[in-house]
């Protein structure tokens, strides 16, 4: 089929590339001509493993192209995907301005009957609202069918998730539209759930809210383990054997971040409030996560007697998770200002996200893409992102490069036995500390 995708962020670009890979002819549309120019040269504007290779392959096969001209991109499209951003407003609700503008652009440029699929994460009821917007701006009697096809991609593994996901959800207003979209997605070879539009919209929010709840739950358990001297990893392992619970998303740490969980949990709380329902459970999930992001700060201050003046801190990791350059809701955006406020000198390491960090972190800190350079001469290390080179470092390096072998680990990267054997002073989340008294 001929497909148009409006928006070339994480969701739009990955969606467009993937649809071209399974045989469709895809044009990705973006309002930024410079971005389109870069993409047209085969260079992704986001960091996502495996994406560049697929882009170049399908561009060479003439199945994938990019344009900033809506009329050109929408001409003859059988299906149009809206995959623009829905950023969080100050009240927590989703900003639908970009979705509405995409709807108007579609209405003003299509010349034949079309299926419009909203891929963006939007509140329940948005699809029907967007259909009204489109119908108000169309001409020449063009008919539009609307559908919801939420994405379940994880940044850093979005390409893999697209081809090896758990399910495809299609919410349509009639069986015929659902069947067309099922045919579009059939080559992905995964279970397809056909449902009504409102349920499809809610599935996305409910899924992310539930996963965020699991994360905040295990982090609260970790905080209790800290107090009681238990080991949260053993607790999580014991819980995970129960098939009703499962082991996934029970890894304690310093909280979730990124573009999805924080935005979607806040949006669902706001959506519920708009309909006179207090979503107290999810409010608590959000509150726990906000506190969790700075939980290591107390351990750091306690270790150094509340005085970090002149201390050089090696912050290991800026992105909210490995294999992405995305800093949205990253603990680094919270922790670094607090460290600077405490008069510490920060050198931040990240293999991918340094350039994005320079744009978002206002504090005067140093940056490096070399892990050993960050550690060399620092007073202690603070792990915020579990990049492979951080997880796989020879623990002796901490003793060789740091002034003192003191590590604060927000991602529980290292087995405690290995830490003890290396004689590190080590503080993690929900596990017994390896203090200077124990290793002396």
Secondary structure, DSSP 8 states (H G I E B T S, - for coil): -EEEEE--SHHHHHHHHHHHHTT-EEEEE-S-HHHHHHHHTT--SS--TTHHHHHHHHHHTTSEEEES-HHHHHTT-SEEEE-----B-TTS-B--HHHHHHHHHHHHH--S-EEEEE-S---TTHHHHHHHHHHHH--TT--EEEEE------TTSHHHHHHS-S-EEEEESSHHHHHHHHHHHGGG-S-EEEE-HHHHHHHHHHHHHHHHHHHHHHHHHHHHHHHHT--HHHHHHHHHTSTTT-STT---SS---SSSHHHHHHHHHHHHHHTT---HHHHHHHHHHHHHTTHHHHHHHHHTTT--TT-EEEEE--SSSTT----TT-HHHHHHHHHHHTT-EEEEE-SS-HHHHHHH--S--EEES-HHHHHTT-SEEEE-S--HHHHTS-THHHHHHSSS-EEEETT--S-HHHHHHHT-EEE-SSS--B-HHHH-
